[in-house]
Amino acid sequence: MSIKHALRAATALSLVAGPVFADGHAKELTIAIVNNGHMINMQKVAEAYTEETGVALNWVSLEEGVLREQVTSDTATGGGQYDIINIGMQEAPIWGAAGWIEPLEFGDDYDTDDILPAIRAGLSHEGTMYAAPFYGESSMVMYRKDLMDAAGVSISDNDSWENIKAAAEAIHDPENGVYGVCLRGKPGWGDNMAFITTMVNSFGGAWFDADFQPTIDSPEWKAAIEFYVDLLGNYGPPGSEGNSFNEILALYNEGKCGMWIDATIAASFLEVDGVAYAQSPNAGNPVGANWLWAWAMAVPSGTENAEEAKAFIEWATSKDYVQAVADHPEFGWASVPTGQRASTYANPEFQEVAAFAEAELAAIESAAPEATDLKPYVGVQFAAIPEFPEVGSAVAQEMAAALSGAKSVDEALAASQAAAESIMEEAGY
């Protein structure tokens, strides 16, 4: 969808006379974004949008945890500070149902059916999409095959955690600045807990039972967290309790990580030679061992610029935007946002430069967000209930304390269980 068509379809205002609106002044949209690579690239690509429409774009780029706090507070109170916000699958259906964000309906040439089904479903409530995916992701293993070959070890799809540990030990060489494995440790429900939850899932654990009572004191949680602390404590970089996506991406590109299990979207930004990919490991239960997420764009109900905001989102999440990144002199097909549209994966030019494409798509399509007997709630690395961010944030602090050695695993799990029980009881469960 062209820039002009998106704006005209949403506002019914002519652009022929120049980049001004009925009041004689150009509009300005304030956009809150997470400070990840694709979002940063968007600021450059979107300069063309401002040039053609006259809509000025005021970018507020925030670290993931800070973004969630500020966006949640402003949106819940109808503060109107932002016209467009980055949110994800945990928030979109809940906030849509609550009326906090606007429903999104775009023109036929937007081709909503091109959005990957799992991504679209995760951003919808009762069939209505409330956030449009800028990029989508699952998680997978990204590893230095050259280091593995030199050490005589290998990684397979859906490998065992024990083999992951053996491989990490084999390539761990801190004297030469290489750590066997890099994993998230920074506290946050979308930071360390995104990874930790998939590990717990793979050990057969879950956040809640069928009555939504916390089960963090289960043997499965204990086994998973003991393994996590041991693996990262022995074969990870020092200070891992301060590392999340951006910090580890920098370490990896500095050649300091032999293996990284994290968001598939990272593969677009890896600059080290010899990277190979594998589907996420598990400890006997592959269901929920790889997460499902999308950083998406939504319109808070408190904005006075809803139509212009929807027009920008329609353009920024369209096929034409993907092509604009591919055509941009600083980027190209290797830098396009992925995980949101089937047409991107079908494009030969993308396939030629994206060695990770097949593994990424397989991870997204194999993710299992549906409720099961073992995991009686929607969501892989989160639970799609309003109380989860508070529960997840409380537990995140305890897991970081266990990783740093400030608490034992048993102490951290007991404190996590108590905090979760208190939050859920107060919420009426």
RAVEN-V521339 format. One record per helix or strand. SS is the DSSP state (alpha for helix, beta for strand). FROM is the first residue (numbers start at 0). TO is the last residue. If there is no record, write none. Layout:
BEGIN
<<SS FROM TO> <SS FROM TO>>
END
This chain:
BEGIN
<<alpha 2 10> <beta 27 33> <alpha 36 44> <alpha 46 52> <beta 55 61> <alpha 63 75> <beta 83 86> <alpha 88 97> <beta 100 100> <alpha 107 109> <alpha 111 113> <beta 114 114> <alpha 116 121> <beta 123 124> <beta 127 128> <beta 131 136> <beta 138 143> <alpha 144 150> <beta 159 159> <alpha 160 170> <beta 172 172> <alpha 173 175> <beta 177 178> <beta 181 181> <alpha 191 201> <beta 207 207> <beta 213 213> <alpha 218 234> <alpha 239 241> <alpha 244 252> <beta 256 256> <beta 258 262> <alpha 263 268> <beta 274 278> <beta 281 281> <beta 292 297> <beta 299 299> <alpha 305 315> <alpha 318 326> <alpha 332 334> <beta 340 340> <alpha 341 345> <alpha 347 352> <alpha 356 365> <alpha 387 403> <alpha 408 425>>
END
